[in-house]
């Protein structure tokens, strides 16, 4: 019986689900601009909408240095530390 | 020198272990060898005469052959089944019959191959002396020929050698073995598993992977790179598996390894290159002595099909990125149109035809180094067809005008280009003694326009936003802006056939620290 060796990294995917939103427990949201043109404008509208619905929630804006590269590790750690939820504004 | 420890079963299924607790004679034979059949009666005589002080283990190389030796040729000694050939291979048996005399702890004392009467009689004398038995074994020596050569051992058959090496290498290889049903077409299976780039791949059997690993001194579990987007660990073994699939020969593997190291750097940013909707991909240029050793094409048709290393090295890199890194179309890879560059693009620079320092020397390596340089490119080669320029300034001007199209003629300062200049255009540039810097400067000169001309207008919406332009001073708007942010964004190599006044241009992606930058790595040859 022919045998081949697995050419992949043999990763075991971890299944994840979205964190449920419980409004009364909502304290912090990160809005991340990935630095594509006009992403900031989109996030401005999103922030307005969130503030009108969740007055006491802390909203923090972040920005990737460049859309072309993954977010730096320090930035990812800071977002994870400071926020319960993250909204990424993609592009254009 | 201790001989390999083993345990084999005879035809009755009885296990025999080596070393035992006494002097042992190992006798490697195969049934279809006339010399083996000639000597087996001698072995039987010795076994009878020198027992029990001497243990005789006859080791046959095929199950069916062993049965025939017993049933047709009346061999009395137990014949052990080495049909997997591992014991023969580990004992380096090239010829059968081979006799090895070993002491009680399994160290070799004597070895004879084939049949040379004098040697065999000497061995009989050694046996008699060792076990202090001077009874005659009653071998009819006068009836035997003086010399009979042996036959080739099955364990030295090249096909078997590859299998055996792989089998013995098994503990070094850690990838999951995948069994393919005997009724299943291997090539179709590989397609179904999503392991290919859309073209058939070579099935990466353990034997082929083992052979591929001979192309590097590095250990199979050495980490070459962590490959985005899945951050998969590309070991030397995983790289070798994908190199097999791409069709590489072992001597290409060091280039694939070096290229993988090059692209998996923050400077090259393979994550962005593979993910972008613009459809970028690595373009590999090889410099140094390895070009000749593996017979890469750097001349006619260098950027096209037909040369194995050119075709398969780039493909191997791409397969590692897909299979280990998970860069697959429709997943993280989001190219709108994509490009044939995504299958493969690798070629060598024709350094000997160049007026200038070769690429790797320009990038700080020694001329005697073998080096691969990776560029993140979105398209190309586009052809600059200039058969009429007769001066270097004219030709460099033509190349500049053509290069202005990269991204868009109004997109200045965003991207880079890789120029591939064939010999006829090199000759034209030579007329005025052009250096690389002269060519770069001329391109910047002819592409430079006042900033105000790069504004969006009714012809095209690409360019400087007029609202932003209105905030700038007249002097700023009048300042001339060249195509490239820096002359160093114009990369230059020489390759191609000797007939044809054309230059090829690869167009880049987002150039610089915020996008991708070329990265070179020295190739570690065996």
Interface residues (C-beta under 8 A of the other chain):
Chain A: X1 X2 X3 X4 X5 X6 X7 X8 X9 X10 X11 X65 X66 X68 X69 X70
Chain B: X173 X175 X176 X177 X178 X179 X180 X181 X182 X186 X190 X195 X203 X204 X205 X206 X209 X227 X228 X230 X232 X233 X234 X237 X238 X241 X242 X245 X266 X269 X271 X272 X276 X319 X323 X324 X325 X326 X509 X510 X514 X515 X516
